Amino acid sequence: MAEERKYRLRVEGHLVEVTKDVYLAYYRVERHTKTLDEKDVRNGKVSYSDLDTEETLGEEMVPDPNAESVEDKAVGNILLQELRQCLAQLPLEEQNLIRALYFEELTERCKNRHPRPICTQF
């Protein structure tokens, strides 16, 4: 009479007896994980976390092509300040018209229906 084989897995440093199905499933996953790691090494995969330093994360080192540059933001802020200064020099009626047309996206026809000033200051 053949003795039935016992299947054990190491869990937190202790051998635990498991069923054959659990044992085979565990080692199937282990082998699959090892295969994926081997493919990564063979294909020269580099993860962002490999670029981590004490000061920055690897993800932060990769430039975002869609992000606005600091220089563009600074120039935009300067132009916005100049625009506000120029608008402040216009008569109040023209300031209100510009505010309505460009900032509130009203049409001239709609603006003319509202006799009161839309805004008094920028």
Stockholm file with secondary structure:
# STOCKHOLM 1.0

chainA/1-122         MAEERKYRLRVEGHLVEVTKDVYLAYYRVERHTKTLDEKDVRNGKVSYSDLDTEETLGEEMVPDPNAESVEDKAVGNILLQELRQCLAQLPLEEQNLIRALYFEELTERCKNRHPRPICTQF
#=GR chainA/1-122 SS CCCCCCEEEEETTEEEEECHHHHHHHHHHHHHHHHHHHHHHHTTCCCGGGGCCSSCCHHHHSCCTTSCCHHHHHHHHHHHHHHHHHHHTSCHHHHHHHIIIIISCCCHHHHHHCCSCSCSCC
#=GC SS_cons         CCCCCCEEEEETTEEEEECHHHHHHHHHHHHHHHHHHHHHHHTTCCCGGGGCCSSCCHHHHSCCTTSCCHHHHHHHHHHHHHHHHHHHTSCHHHHHHHIIIIISCCCHHHHHHCCSCSCSCC
//
